[in-house]
Amino acid sequence: MSNPYSTLLHNFKTHGQPRWSAASEEAVLEPYTYLLSNPGKDIRSTLIHAFNHWLQVPAEGIAVIQNAVEMLHTASLLIDDVEDSSDLRRGRQAAHLKYGPASTINAANYVYFSAMALIRSTGNAGVIAIYEEEILNLHRGQGLELFWRDGCCGRASGFVSPSEGEYLDMVNNKTGGLLRMAVRLMQALSPGDGPRHGHGYVPLANLVGILFQVRDDYMNLASPQYCREKGFCEDLTEGKFSFPIIHAIRESHPLSLRLREILISKTSDVAVKVEACEILRQVGSLEYTIRAVHQMDALCREEVATLGGNEELTAILNLLRIQGDGCEIKDTIAFAKKTLDKSKHGKVKH
């Protein structure tokens, strides 16, 4: 009697690699494809194009970098939403709630390695080392943020807030990592030698990444649009140490202790989160954050000028500039209170 598995062994010898169908690929990537079908502002591709004003990478190389960075960014959002227990992403149900955390995590990890394969396809000897270094940096930043949020509960010393400097170092790893990776890959693929391969572009990329995160921290608490897309003050529900929250907690203010209690509770209660926003306003943390954003923006513009000017990058900075002195928080609190009133009358469920 012939062995029923002899054909299996024959196929292994003939084909070498495991068989993989287009249908299987589609199934594994469903959570990723779902999020990709609801695109964001694609600001990273715009930034890459702006930096290419200086680095002059050929179109084929830029396409690879833009695609790889977009893949990594989308995959990281899938992981973020699982780790943060987020309900919404870009105004729609988060992928892990639709497909389950396990499939979502697997899809994200699969895309991380698919992006690495895409980068390897450039044939440049140095690109994989850049990818490895920056992926490690991304996970270092993400891991430290999670440790501050969750891991500190196991410390003998209990609740400990990071300093502003520690927070900015974390952001430089986490949020700044993808733009820094893109700029370093562009330098590797930029033709010729000379100033394009200097170190001036990476520090600017770092500062832009930090500016974006601190701005996002403010908008999460103060923008009605963010409320609609992500939920009201989602950073408070996550128990996240964001830039304004760190400032408020570390200030010697009578209300700082109450904010700390709210952050530890990871509340979804709209009324309690409105209270937290009022505390941030009274302590002056939102105004402090606005000043920091303006100061970082000014430094970015100075550095752009030092590097010879860049109209595209300046246009991006103009687009993202926050106007005013933080009064937008009043609109957000009003939006939240209106939502709370509807909830009390049974029209909205939270």
Buried (B, 14 or more C-beta within 10 A) or exposed (E): EEEEEEEEEEEEEEEEEEEEEEEEEEEBBBBBEBBBEEEBEEBBBBBBBBBBBBBEBEEEBBEBBBBBBBBBBBBBBBBBBBBBBBBBBEEEEBBBBBBEBEBBBBBBEBBBEBBBEBBBEBEBEEBBEBBEBBBEBBBBBBBBBEBBBEEBEEEEEEEEBBEBEBBBBBBBBBBBBBBBBBBBBBBBBBEEEEEBEEEBBBEBBBBBBBBBBBBBBBBBBBBBEBBEBBBBBBBBBBBBBBBBBBBBBBBEBEBBEBBBEBBBBBBBBBEBBBBBBBBBBBBBBBBBBBEBBBEBBEBBBEBBEEBEEBEEBBEBBEEBEBEEEBEBBEEBBEBBEEBBEEBEEEEEEE
